[in-house]
Amino acid sequence: MNVIHTRLSLVTSGLLLVAMVVSWSSGFIGYRYVADQGSVYLATLWRFILAAVVLLPFAWKGLHALRGRDLVHQGLLGLFAIGGYIGPIAASIQLGVAPGTASLIANLLPLTIVVLAGSVPGQRTRGWQWLGLALCLSGMLVASAASVEWDATDLWVHSLPVLAVLSLAAATLYQKALPGASMSALTALFIQVCAVIPVFAVLAGLEGEIRPPMRTGFAVGVVWLVIFATLGGYGFYWLCLQRFSIQRISGVLFLTPPVTMIWAWLQFGDPLVGSAMVGVVLTLLGVPLLGMNHVDTPCADKAGRHVRSS
């Protein structure tokens, strides 16, 4: 019975990690689609408005039991993990950074998290994990190199995705170290989404419009971002953070660029270079090493007893 339970646990863990990578990649695919339909800021604003409407019925009961500091905690997570990540990346693309270049810089997130993990008790990177990190990083760089364009705009604009990476990394470490009050995942996600709506309302307003265009393509793109990138992407990310070590999550996230490239090839007919496959292989070799020296169970991490979402 223990063997069966262990196998089921491994299968569940694997499915969670796969769902996280696919959902995370879906955001890049969704923005690739909505970029042809209108402003990225406008699409992001209505992405979160719609997400809040969808989440409200499920979060309503849990909201009554929360204290003010719980709302502040989740609101800060939303501002840094969602607003602080998506806003600078969208701004960099609007100012001329190629999407492939922005994606490459943004996907240095796992490296940043692993390097900073020593600030969280019990999450220090050590031993074979450094070799795993090197393999995963090499795989991500090899897979993404073909889509990089550094001459598109001023150098300072390329710093915006770096700010996005630092913002989400800070939110990740903050949540791992101080998980806050236990609450349902949907309640936490609702609070975080509501916290960033004013941010993107201002950004969209500065571009001159906050009303959504009455076009089917725009609506489809926003719904895609709500279901896959918001509920799926951030939801699975924080659920995996509850269950696994920072190192294992970071290693799996290195698969996002090649998965995104393969997805774009299937959906949009973008050229698929052989380096993407090489990058996948290198990353897959590194992920098991990044998972060593940690016991990836909720019992291994006191924070694991809390439900987190974003």
ZIDA-V676309 format. One record per residue. N is the residue number from 1. RES is the residue in three letters. PHI is phi in radians with two decimals (* if undefined). PSI is psi in radians with two decimals (* if undefined). Layout:
n	res	phi	psi
N	RES	PHI	PSI
N	RES	PHI	PSI
//
This chain:
n	res	phi	psi
1	MET	*	-0.70
2	ASN	-1.09	-0.66
3	VAL	-1.11	-0.78
4	ILE	-1.09	-0.75
5	HIS	-1.08	-0.73
6	THR	-1.11	-0.76
7	ARG	-1.12	-0.73
8	LEU	-1.10	-0.68
9	SER	-1.12	-0.71
10	LEU	-1.14	-0.72
11	VAL	-1.12	-0.78
12	THR	-1.05	-0.76
13	SER	-1.07	-0.78
14	GLY	-1.09	-0.72
15	LEU	-1.13	-0.68
16	LEU	-1.08	-0.78
17	LEU	-1.17	-0.72
18	VAL	-1.11	-0.77
19	ALA	-1.07	-0.66
20	MET	-1.11	-0.80
21	VAL	-1.14	-0.82
22	VAL	-1.10	-0.77
23	SER	-1.15	-0.70
24	TRP	-1.10	-0.71
25	SER	-1.16	-0.51
26	SER	-1.09	-0.46
27	GLY	-1.13	-0.75
28	PHE	-1.13	-0.68
29	ILE	-1.15	-0.74
30	GLY	-1.09	-0.76
31	TYR	-1.24	-0.50
32	ARG	-1.07	-0.63
33	TYR	-1.32	-0.85
34	VAL	-1.27	-0.34
35	ALA	-1.07	-0.47
36	ASP	-1.49	-0.09
37	GLN	-1.87	-0.33
38	GLY	2.86	-2.85
39	SER	-1.13	2.38
40	VAL	-1.14	-0.68
41	TYR	-1.10	-0.75
42	LEU	-1.12	-0.75
43	ALA	-1.10	-0.68
44	THR	-1.18	-0.70
45	LEU	-1.00	-0.87
46	TRP	-1.31	-0.39
47	ARG	-1.02	-0.82
48	PHE	-1.41	-0.52
49	ILE	-1.10	-0.82
50	LEU	-1.14	-0.70
51	ALA	-1.07	-0.70
52	ALA	-1.12	-0.70
53	VAL	-1.11	-0.74
54	VAL	-1.16	-0.68
55	LEU	-1.40	-0.45
56	LEU	-0.93	-0.84
57	PRO	-1.06	-0.56
58	PHE	-1.42	-0.45
59	ALA	-1.65	-0.25
60	TRP	-0.99	-0.81
61	LYS	-1.12	-0.73
62	GLY	-1.21	-0.44
63	LEU	-1.15	-0.54
64	HIS	-1.20	-0.40
65	ALA	-1.60	0.00
66	LEU	-1.60	2.61
67	ARG	-1.67	2.93
68	GLY	-1.03	-0.70
69	ARG	-1.21	-0.45
70	ASP	-1.19	-0.70
71	LEU	-1.14	-0.71
72	VAL	-1.12	-0.75
73	HIS	-1.02	-0.89
74	GLN	-1.22	-0.58
75	GLY	-1.11	-0.72
76	LEU	-1.11	-0.71
77	LEU	-1.05	-0.75
78	GLY	-1.10	-0.76
79	LEU	-1.10	-0.73
80	PHE	-1.48	-0.75
81	ALA	-1.40	-0.53
82	ILE	-1.86	-1.09
83	GLY	-1.11	-0.78
84	GLY	-1.24	-0.30
85	TYR	-1.64	-0.91
86	ILE	-1.27	-0.70
87	GLY	-1.00	-0.95
88	PRO	-1.11	-0.63
89	ILE	-1.15	-0.77
90	ALA	-1.09	-0.71
91	ALA	-1.09	-0.72
92	SER	-1.12	-0.69
93	ILE	-1.18	-0.70
94	GLN	-1.08	-0.57
95	LEU	-1.57	0.07
96	GLY	2.02	-0.03
97	VAL	-1.26	2.32
98	ALA	-1.09	2.45
99	PRO	-0.95	-0.68
100	GLY	-1.10	-0.68
101	THR	-1.19	-0.76
102	ALA	-1.06	-0.70
103	SER	-1.12	-0.72
104	LEU	-1.07	-0.84
105	ILE	-1.13	-0.75
106	ALA	-1.08	-0.56
107	ASN	-1.47	0.19
108	LEU	-1.41	0.02
109	LEU	-0.92	-0.85
110	PRO	-1.03	-0.69
111	LEU	-1.07	-0.77
112	THR	-1.09	-0.75
113	ILE	-1.11	-0.79
114	VAL	-1.11	-0.75
115	VAL	-1.12	-0.66
116	LEU	-1.54	-0.04
117	ALA	-1.12	-0.38
118	GLY	-1.09	-0.29
119	SER	-1.37	-0.18
120	VAL	-1.83	2.17
121	PRO	-0.95	2.28
122	GLY	1.41	0.08
123	GLN	-2.06	0.25
124	ARG	-1.15	2.39
125	THR	-1.38	2.35
126	ARG	-2.72	2.86
127	GLY	0.98	-2.29
128	TRP	-1.13	-0.30
129	GLN	-1.07	-0.57
130	TRP	-1.15	-0.66
131	LEU	-1.15	-0.73
132	GLY	-1.05	-0.71
133	LEU	-1.07	-0.75
134	ALA	-1.10	-0.72
135	LEU	-1.16	-0.76
136	CYS	-1.12	-0.75
137	LEU	-1.12	-0.75
138	SER	-1.08	-0.74
139	GLY	-1.09	-0.74
140	MET	-1.11	-0.76
141	LEU	-1.16	-0.73
142	VAL	-1.10	-0.76
143	ALA	-1.19	-0.54
144	SER	-1.69	-0.23
145	ALA	-1.00	-0.61
146	ALA	-1.18	-0.37
147	SER	-1.73	0.11
148	VAL	-1.53	2.33
149	GLU	-2.35	1.89
150	TRP	-1.59	-0.19
151	ASP	-1.71	0.15
152	ALA	-1.27	-0.50
153	THR	-2.77	-3.08
154	ASP	-1.11	2.67
155	LEU	-1.10	-0.65
156	TRP	-1.11	-0.49
157	VAL	-1.15	-0.52
158	HIS	-1.22	-0.22
159	SER	-1.34	-0.30
160	LEU	-1.10	-0.80
161	PRO	-1.09	-0.51
162	VAL	-1.12	-0.74
163	LEU	-1.07	-0.67
164	ALA	-1.08	-0.76
165	VAL	-1.08	-0.80
166	LEU	-1.11	-0.64
167	SER	-1.15	-0.84
168	LEU	-1.22	-0.62
169	ALA	-1.09	-0.74
170	ALA	-1.09	-0.74
171	ALA	-1.12	-0.69
172	THR	-1.10	-0.84
173	LEU	-1.18	-0.63
174	TYR	-1.09	-0.77
175	GLN	-1.24	-0.59
176	LYS	-1.21	-0.68
177	ALA	-1.41	-0.67
178	LEU	-2.27	1.41
179	PRO	-1.15	-0.29
180	GLY	1.36	-2.99
181	ALA	-1.18	2.54
182	SER	-1.23	2.31
183	MET	-2.73	2.91
184	SER	-1.17	2.62
185	ALA	-1.05	-0.67
186	LEU	-1.22	-0.61
187	THR	-1.14	-0.79
188	ALA	-1.08	-0.77
189	LEU	-1.14	-0.66
190	PHE	-1.05	-0.80
191	ILE	-1.09	-0.77
192	GLN	-1.14	-0.72
193	VAL	-1.14	-0.75
194	CYS	-1.08	-0.58
195	ALA	-1.14	-0.49
196	VAL	-1.70	-0.16
197	ILE	-1.02	-0.81
198	PRO	-1.06	-0.59
199	VAL	-1.06	-0.86
200	PHE	-1.38	-0.36
201	ALA	-1.13	-0.73
202	VAL	-1.14	-0.79
203	LEU	-1.11	-0.73
204	ALA	-1.19	-0.66
205	GLY	-1.12	-0.64
206	LEU	-1.12	-0.47
207	GLU	-1.44	-0.18
208	GLY	1.92	-0.02
209	GLU	-2.72	2.35
210	ILE	-2.14	-0.12
211	ARG	-1.41	2.41
212	PRO	-1.28	2.45
213	PRO	-1.20	2.48
214	MET	-1.46	1.18
215	ARG	-2.23	2.43
216	THR	-1.07	-0.71
217	GLY	-1.05	-0.72
218	PHE	-1.14	-0.77
219	ALA	-1.10	-0.74
220	VAL	-1.10	-0.72
221	GLY	-1.11	-0.73
222	VAL	-1.16	-0.76
223	VAL	-1.08	-0.71
224	TRP	-1.00	-0.84
225	LEU	-1.14	-0.61
226	VAL	-1.17	-0.89
227	ILE	-1.26	-0.89
228	PHE	-1.55	-0.81
229	ALA	-1.47	-0.63
230	THR	-1.52	-1.14
231	LEU	-1.13	-0.73
232	GLY	-1.40	-0.95
233	GLY	-1.07	-1.03
234	TYR	-1.25	-0.59
235	GLY	-1.08	-0.91
236	PHE	-1.17	-0.55
237	TYR	-1.07	-0.84
238	TRP	-1.34	-0.50
239	LEU	-1.14	-0.68
240	CYS	-1.20	-0.60
241	LEU	-1.12	-0.54
242	GLN	-1.16	-0.62
243	ARG	-1.69	-0.59
244	PHE	-2.03	2.91
245	SER	-1.24	2.76
246	ILE	-1.03	-0.68
247	GLN	-1.12	-0.76
248	ARG	-1.17	-0.74
249	ILE	-1.05	-0.77
250	SER	-1.11	-0.71
251	GLY	-1.07	-0.77
252	VAL	-1.15	-0.61
253	LEU	-1.13	-0.39
254	PHE	-1.12	-0.28
255	LEU	-1.36	-0.18
256	THR	-1.04	-0.83
257	PRO	-1.03	-0.88
258	PRO	-1.13	-0.62
259	VAL	-1.11	-0.72
260	THR	-1.10	-0.72
261	MET	-1.14	-0.73
262	ILE	-1.14	-0.71
263	TRP	-1.10	-0.78
264	ALA	-1.12	-0.59
265	TRP	-1.13	-0.76
266	LEU	-1.24	-0.69
267	GLN	-1.58	-0.65
268	PHE	-1.98	-0.10
269	GLY	1.32	0.33
270	ASP	-1.10	2.55
271	PRO	-1.08	2.43
272	LEU	-1.97	1.98
273	VAL	-1.54	2.68
274	GLY	-1.09	-0.43
275	SER	-1.10	-0.44
276	ALA	-1.09	-0.72
277	MET	-1.20	-0.69
278	VAL	-1.07	-0.73
279	GLY	-1.09	-0.69
280	VAL	-1.07	-0.78
281	VAL	-1.08	-0.80
282	LEU	-1.08	-0.73
283	THR	-1.14	-0.74
284	LEU	-1.11	-0.53
285	LEU	-1.24	-0.57
286	GLY	-1.45	-0.50
287	VAL	-1.02	-0.82
288	PRO	-1.05	-0.61
289	LEU	-1.19	-0.64
290	LEU	-1.18	-0.39
291	GLY	-1.50	-0.06
292	MET	-1.33	2.78
293	ASN	1.24	0.09
294	HIS	-2.29	2.53
295	VAL	-1.71	1.91
296	ASP	-1.50	1.18
297	THR	-2.32	2.74
298	PRO	-1.03	-0.51
299	CYS	-1.22	-0.42
300	ALA	-1.34	-0.23
301	ASP	-2.34	2.08
302	LYS	-0.99	-0.58
303	ALA	-1.18	-0.32
304	GLY	-1.16	-0.25
305	ARG	-1.36	-0.13
306	HIS	-1.75	2.51
307	VAL	-1.49	2.19
308	ARG	-2.14	2.63
309	SER	-2.72	2.79
310	SER	-2.71	*
//
